[in-house]
Amino acid sequence: MATTSDLRTNIIIRYNGVLHRVVEFHHHAPGNWRAMVMLKLKNMQTGKVIEDRVRAGSDIEIVRVDKRPMQFLYRDGDSYNFMDSETFEQIESSGDTIGETVQFLKEGEHADILFYDENKILGVDVPFFVTLQVTEAATAVRGDTATNITKPVTLETGAVVQVPAFVNEGDMIRVDTRTGEYIERVK
């Protein structure tokens, strides 16, 4: 069984019976007390981030995760359909299973599908940055440009992000899929 010395950033562990991704960890030895490991974990189902500490040297369960590159085909209601580019096998998954980042995937784009425990879908790893077109944008009010005013816009995938007031409908923008934040306007 693995111990806390085997921890690495971005590995998947089973913590309190639930799958979590290790976001951050560090070893802490406070003077006369026992050493501990401070953990920052992201729940794979809900996306909630928790912080906890465990005794250094404690047993942890590392979950073996397989990544397979797949092409996003289409969205049908709440389900998402992907195809393996090598075997042409198609899989369907619900939006609850694969997380929020899939809202930034366009049809035909490639992503890594994470599988665990005999082909159960754990999630989808989309590229960190995507370029998408703005399909709906409210017009900025004159005089609001003196400060950093943002407005919500709808992208071609249906995702809604906050952007600066100068972004218009039809513009191409780059978005960070990890945070859902606007990065820059693309020419």
Secondary structure, DSSP 8 states (H G I E B T S, - for coil): -EEGGG--TT-EEEETTEEEEEEEEEEE--TTS--EEEEEEEETTT--EEEEEEETT-EEEE---EEEEEEEEEEETTEEEEEETTT--EEEEEHHHH-GGGGG--TT-EEEEEEETTTEEEEEE--SEEEEEEEEE----TTGGGS--EEEEEETTS-EEEEETT--TT-EEEEETTTTEEEEEE-
